[in-house]
């Protein structure tokens, strides 16, 4: 049997098994699935007890879930839904420079859609986010961070304020 045929057979078996799962329950075939912890990581900027900001990485754990009727299950975040207040699109034009440390107005996710945006914590570490990358801003109670557009065009992001 060719490798591609074997892969198709395995996928078909997973889909058939998944179809018999109850909504919201992990598929039995998921036990044989690879570890899922490496599906998504994102950056987080947070405030320490002295008000200084630092970065770390967050790993999102997933589980198999029947998200919608009449389609195969998908992987969803194990922690469930995160309550959010709104969604706002923002654009930082060429040359936009907010390097002076400032706290964000609230806890929020930033998801870069186009361009590149740099964020600098008060400890001096800088991370540059490109399209598809996510930053969880939790430095709203402290000195905050610096940020600037590193692209030669508009950098467009979507901000998702989180409900507290």
N, C-alpha and C positions, 0 to 999 in steps of 0.2 A: 504494500500500500504506500502511495506517495505521501510525503510530508504534508502537502496542502490538503489532500483528501482526508488525512488523519485529523488535521486541525479543524476542517469543516465538520467532520463527524463529532468531534469533541464539543464544538460550539453548538451543534444541533442537539446533542444530548443535554447540554446545560440548559438550552432554551426549553426543551420539552419538560425537563425536570422542574424548571422554574415556573412553567405554566400551571403546575399542580400545587404550587404553594399558596397558602392563604395570604390575602392582602396584609402587608405589614410584617410578615414573617420572613426571615432569611431563607433562601433556597437551600435545600439539602445539599446540592452540588457545591455550594459555597465553601463547604468544609474542605474541598479539594482545591479551592482557588488559592492563588498566591497571597501572601501577606499584603495587606492594603495600606499599611501605615505610610508607605512612601508615595502614595498617589498625589498628595499635596502637602507642601510646606509653604508658609508665608512668614514675612518679617513682622515683628511686633516692636513698637517703641513704647517704653513704659517709664514711670517715674519711681525712683527709689525713695527711701525715708527722708533723704536730705533734699529732695526736690530736683535731683539731677536725672537726666534721661539716658537710657541705655537701650540697645537692641538685643533681641534674641530671636530664635526661630521657633515657630509653632508647627507641630505636625498634626494634621487632621486625620483622625481615624474614621474609616468608612465601614459600612455594613451593607449587605444586599437588602434591598427594600422594593416592594411592589408599589411604585410611585403612582402609577396610573393604570387603569383597567385596559385590557386588551393589548398590552405591550409587555415585553420581557422586563424583569426587574432591573434596576440600576443600582449602582453604589451611591449611598447617601451618607452624609456625616452622621456618625453614631450619636453625637450629642443632641441631635434633633435641630429644630428650627431655632434661629436666633432672632428674638424680637428686634425689629428695626422701626425707626420713626418715619423715615422718608428715603428718597433717593434724589441726589442732586448731581448734575453734570457740571464740571468746572473746566475752564481752559486757562492755562498759564501761557501767556504769549512769549515769543522769543525775547530773551533778555530779562524775563521776570525774575526778581531776586528778593527772596525773603530769608536771607541768611541770618538776620538778627533773630536770636532765639525767641520763640513765641509759642504759647500753648495752643493747641486746637480748641475750638469752642466746646467740644464734647468728645466722648469716646466714639470712634467711627472707623469704618473700613475705608481705605482708599484703594481703588483698583485702576491701574494705569491702562488706558485704552490706546493712546497714541503718544509718541514722543518719549521723553525720559525725564524723570524728576529725581533730584538728589535730596536726601534728608540727612541732617547731621545732628547727632545727639550731643548733649552737653559734655559727654566724656570724650568727644572728638571723633568718634567713629562716624563715617559717612557710608550710606548705602544708596546706590542708584537703582531706581526701579524702572523697568522697561515694560512695553505692552504685555498684558497678561499677568503681571506681578501684583501682589497684594500686600498692603501694609495695614496692620491694626494699630491705630493711634490710641494709646492709653497714657499719654503724657500730658493730659489736660489739667492735671493738678500738680503743677510744678513749673520749672523753668521752660519746659517745652523743647522745641527743636528748631533748627534752621532748615530752610528748603529753598530750592531754586530750580528753574527749568534749564536743563543741560542740552536741550535739543535746539536745532536751528529753525524750528517751527513751533507751532502751538503744541503744548503737551496737554492732552485731554484726559481727565480722570473722572471717575464716578465716585462720589462720596456717599457712604451709607451710614448715617448716624444711627447708633445703637440705642435702644430703649434701656434705661437704667433701672 
